[in-house]
């Protein structure tokens, strides 16, 4: 029986982190880690931010997130 790959949880960033000038740091981290993260406003998910490398991998796998 083949082991399933371990799933990781996405990070969360508050909208206020972006407003306090942390956006460059957050985007750089997502890019370097080829990761995705939720953006929260008042504790509710409002958006998802992801690295371009992750987006390209999804596109190559036939998943276009703009279709959903």
Secondary structure, DSSP 4 states (H G I P E B T S, - for coil): -PPPPPP-PPEEEEHHHIIIIIHHHHHHHHHHHT-EEEEEETTEEEEEEE-HHHHHHHHHTT--GGG-
